[in-house]
Amino acid sequence: MSVRLGDAEGPLAVLKLYDRRGSKDLRKREQAGFRSPEEEEDYLWNSKNEEGYVEFVESGDAAKYQKRIFDEGIQPENTAEMETLLHDYCEEFFAAETSFYSRIEPLQGREVPRLMATVSYEIQRTENPEYQHLLSVPGIIMELIDGFPLFEIPSHIDKEHWQTVVDSAVSTIDKMGAMYGVLNKAISAKENIKVRTVQGDDGRTSYQVFFYDFAFSSTRDDFDTETEWLEAKQCQDERGAVGWVMREELDRWQPGYYQFSYVDVSDGQFYARIRSSLKDADEDSLTSPI
């Protein structure tokens, strides 16, 4: 959701909350109602189940169960345990996204939004402060990026610019992997890449590509070996998730105006070349609008 910072004239920003209660996709995926989620009421949050969850938290059993999730990978057997599991997922998403933003701090405001603050609000106050996190919702406030989804560039940009704009997105993916050691597991040209139109002082139009939504991300530190890390990058194929998808879509509009080639990243040589090429480059030239 968008929020205005400061007074009524303050800048707009994005408030992103990691709230188990309203996370429809997560609740549906985990079958929060313990049955096939064919209808929304089968998995949506409700106040009756929340009462049981609050009691579970206050008793200390939710904290114990959350530890078992981590230690044993145990699955929930009732709604209180299910709400605990969903909350645990949301805490993980928050941790992953804030870690991602910290790791790629030099790119903030250039190729990803600026992370402006982290926040937390209490659903209700717990009697034992040790359990408060289980009845709180973490969140972030980040820069609002105006623009349109990369997937929609045929409706906004002349075909002569398609190659440059999509190549910029793919290059940012390469840079994030090579220079910052990050892996985005939910990258999508439709959902989390935006293109901003920039009007220069000289009247010329340029385009700036931004990535956002990094809750489903990992870093090099999450893998035991370089080989495992490179295999994960190869398997996820973030480049193809943008390049191949955009090539297929743009060919529907104007065949041949965007070209994309597969690259094998599993041996590490590809990222080594990128690191070498960026090592002495001026950062402003790397992240300026196209």
C-alpha angles and dihedrals in degrees: 000000000000120000133184116235120224115345131355090283094050123116121275118248137173122257111202117189126194096212119161091202095065100030096112098173093048093046091049093047093051092043091236091190092054093242139080104296099230094139129038092240087062092070111010121114117262134186095241093060090044091060090057091047093052090052089049090053096045092050091057092240094111091059090049091048092049089055089051090052088059097039101038108015088234119181124229120259100186140026095265091055090044092055089049091052092049091049089050090054091050092051089051092050091051092049092047094049097046090046089051093052091048092051095050096039094136089061095052112117090014110059100356129033119269113261102228103179146336118235141186132193129192118238084199136336116266123219090229112050089207089073098043094104089064090061097040132084120223121211147163135228113215140172116283110239114205116205142078135286116276088236089065099055094115087067094049111027133052113251092245088072099045095092094050095046097047091042088055090056093048091047090054089053089052092048093049090053098042102039103027104027099231133147121199109204096187104043114154134174087209101048116024110024120080133187118215121201112225123198112205127213088252091058094252121135122229135170133231123198121215131189122204142165108062102168090117097056140118135194135218087259090066091067127073097217140024089241092057090048094051092045090053091051091049093047094047092046097196090177091057092045086065106023100043093039092050093045091054092047096045092048087062089060102035119355116226100015094109125044126190131178130200117246126197108223097172098098095053095235093108093057091042089058091049092050090050093049093048098040097091099022121118109254093220091058090050098053106031120116116278 
